[in-house]
Amino acid sequence: GAPPSRSNPEGQPWGYPVLNPNLFFRENGLGPALQLMQARIDKMFREFDGVRIDHPHGLVCPWVYNSNDPDPLHAVQNGARLYSSPSIAEHKELSKFSIVSESQLNKSPDCQRYSDDWVTDLTTEQINTYAIIIDLILNRAAHYGAGKSDIICEVLSTWPLPLKKVMQTRELGRFCITQKADPFNPADIYRRENTRAQDWIMPGNHDTKPVWLLVPERARSQWYNARANILAQQFSFSEDEKNHLLKKLIADPNIFCTYLFAELFLGPARHVYLFISDLFGINKTFNRPGLIHPDNWSMRIPPDFINFYRKKTTTNQCFNLPLVLSIALKTRFPNQETVLNLAQRLSEVSQEF
């Protein structure tokens, strides 16, 4: 399941079984658990161009809970990390699977078992042990001629140290959802500047509100003003420019959204991802995590989507690619005449788009 997080403070009791670590290996090679994983991965790489790993935590540091608890929500909220629980009283049976020792755990009273910093440090050998299943996937990807950029890891809300170290040492990209960025915390993992080249950056995804709904809702809030200040700073070369742009961002949520999109192209992340709601300017939520509702997963693009999209561009209420690229290019390459000419042409095209 998923422990409590910033996306879903209550947690989510998914009820998914995890691979039995006792069955990973046999004396002559892979055990039945990893054979099953290899068969599934092989099938995917035979039939598709890439693989998206939804919640890679489940392959590296899964959050497990007592399925005998009559209250699944209570159970998942009081679960533990399968491989990071050397001495938890209510989960003594997990101690034999722990990769870390008691001395490697965060002793702060504010640190929860599901906190990203529950594990404080890892040796190379421990990282390699956490990475067993990920390494198997990478091995099979290479067998079928796929690269690391063909593997997308949907890391949402939490990035525990074991998973972070595995992904960093294996150079795997994560999802960076900028609408979740904390403008008051420079170290927040959803800040654009904290991404790496292999990461996938996006303003939102299927589990978040579209920016066209979120941004107007938060207008005039502390988050909105602080986020607008960061955007203005990123796209300005002087204090006067910044103040001028900041006024425009605060006054018009649509302009705010446009610069939120332009930010995606400033790097370091080299993969930009847009969900259909943000692309088309739709202001209805596609899925509300942890909630069973007939409206979830039911929204579709309208049949006349081309006209629908073009109409939205005239009022600056959708993702206008030429305009967004023009803004980003002028910021990234301010002294390159060829690029500036391209940016100007894109700006002109955006008016006809």
WOLIN-V585741 format. One record per backbone hydrogen bond with DSSP energy under -0.5 kcal/mol. CO is the residue of the C=O (numbers start at 1). NH is the residue of the N-H. If there is no record, write none. Layout:
BEGIN
co & nh
CO & NH
CO & NH
END
This chain:
BEGIN
co & nh
1 & 63
2 & 12
8 & 5
8 & 11
12 & 2
12 & 14
19 & 21
20 & 23
21 & 24
23 & 33
23 & 34
24 & 31
26 & 29
29 & 26
31 & 35
32 & 36
33 & 37
34 & 38
35 & 39
36 & 40
37 & 41
38 & 42
39 & 43
40 & 44
41 & 45
42 & 46
43 & 47
44 & 48
51 & 53
51 & 152
52 & 54
53 & 55
53 & 56
53 & 154
55 & 58
56 & 59
56 & 60
57 & 60
57 & 61
62 & 64
62 & 82
64 & 80
65 & 67
66 & 69
70 & 72
71 & 75
72 & 76
73 & 77
74 & 78
75 & 78
76 & 79
80 & 64
81 & 84
83 & 99
83 & 100
87 & 89
88 & 91
89 & 92
91 & 94
92 & 95
94 & 97
94 & 98
95 & 98
101 & 104
102 & 105
104 & 120
104 & 121
105 & 107
108 & 111
110 & 112
112 & 115
115 & 118
116 & 161
118 & 106
123 & 127
124 & 128
125 & 129
126 & 130
127 & 131
129 & 132
131 & 135
132 & 136
133 & 137
134 & 138
135 & 139
136 & 140
137 & 141
138 & 142
139 & 143
140 & 144
141 & 146
142 & 145
147 & 150
148 & 151
150 & 51
150 & 152
152 & 53
152 & 154
153 & 155
153 & 175
154 & 55
154 & 156
156 & 158
160 & 164
161 & 165
162 & 166
163 & 167
164 & 168
165 & 169
166 & 170
167 & 172
168 & 171
173 & 153
174 & 200
175 & 177
176 & 178
176 & 202
177 & 180
178 & 181
181 & 183
182 & 185
185 & 188
188 & 191
191 & 194
192 & 195
196 & 199
197 & 270
199 & 201
199 & 271
200 & 176
201 & 273
202 & 178
203 & 179
205 & 208
206 & 287
210 & 213
210 & 214
211 & 215
213 & 217
214 & 218
215 & 219
216 & 219
218 & 221
218 & 224
221 & 225
222 & 226
223 & 227
224 & 228
225 & 229
226 & 230
227 & 231
228 & 232
229 & 233
230 & 234
231 & 235
233 & 236
238 & 242
239 & 243
240 & 244
241 & 245
242 & 246
243 & 247
244 & 248
245 & 249
246 & 250
247 & 251
248 & 252
252 & 256
253 & 257
254 & 258
255 & 259
256 & 260
257 & 261
258 & 262
259 & 263
260 & 264
261 & 264
262 & 265
263 & 266
264 & 267
270 & 272
271 & 201
275 & 278
275 & 279
276 & 280
277 & 281
277 & 282
279 & 319
286 & 297
287 & 289
288 & 291
291 & 293
293 & 296
295 & 298
302 & 305
304 & 308
305 & 309
306 & 310
307 & 311
308 & 312
309 & 313
310 & 314
311 & 315
312 & 315
312 & 317
313 & 316
318 & 320
319 & 321
320 & 324
321 & 325
322 & 326
323 & 327
324 & 328
325 & 329
326 & 330
327 & 331
328 & 332
329 & 333
331 & 334
333 & 336
335 & 337
336 & 340
337 & 341
338 & 342
339 & 343
340 & 344
341 & 345
342 & 346
343 & 347
344 & 348
345 & 349
346 & 350
347 & 351
348 & 351
349 & 352
349 & 353
END
